[in-house]
Amino acid sequence: MKYLLVIALLFSLHPVAPIATDEAEITPEEVIYFTNQARLEKGLPRLVVDEQLSRAASAKAEDMMAAQYYGHGQWEKFIRESGYNYCQAGENLAMNYTEAGELVQAWMGSADHRNNLLKARYREIGVAVVRGRYKTIEDATFVVQMFGARCR
């Protein structure tokens, strides 16, 4: 019985990994989980989900899909329009990933994306996943990750 208590205690100390399904569809929660795992491995604190950054990420993803572009242009505008008052902010983008662990690993392999993921001053995060038609891709997936640190 005491072994079961120890095992239960160990599991309660670590965040539970996202549950895999037969249909691999990336979710914001999974992206945040793997982002925070990467930060914890480097001794950095977890990022807290922020509603305004989540709205900014959704607005950016929807705008890219609607206007049929893919790029970092004007990301600050989406954060400002969400009402998030930041002193530090950043954005990561991805397209057509189906597994969050694989996506975060790819971001960690890119200097600019890794710098965003591991920036010690960031405290909050918002992530959006939007699916739709993008140019000739019938079922494209955009992932937008917004980071921020509020002005104090």
Secondary structure, 3 states (H helix, E strand, C coil): CHHHHHHHHHHHHCCCCCCCCCCCCCCHHHHHHHHHHHHHHCCCCCCEECHHHHHHHHHHHHHHHHHCCCCCCCHHHHHHHCCCCEEEEEEEEEECCCCHHHHHHHHHCCHHHHHHHCCCCCCEEEEEEEEEEECCEEEEEEEEEEEEEECC
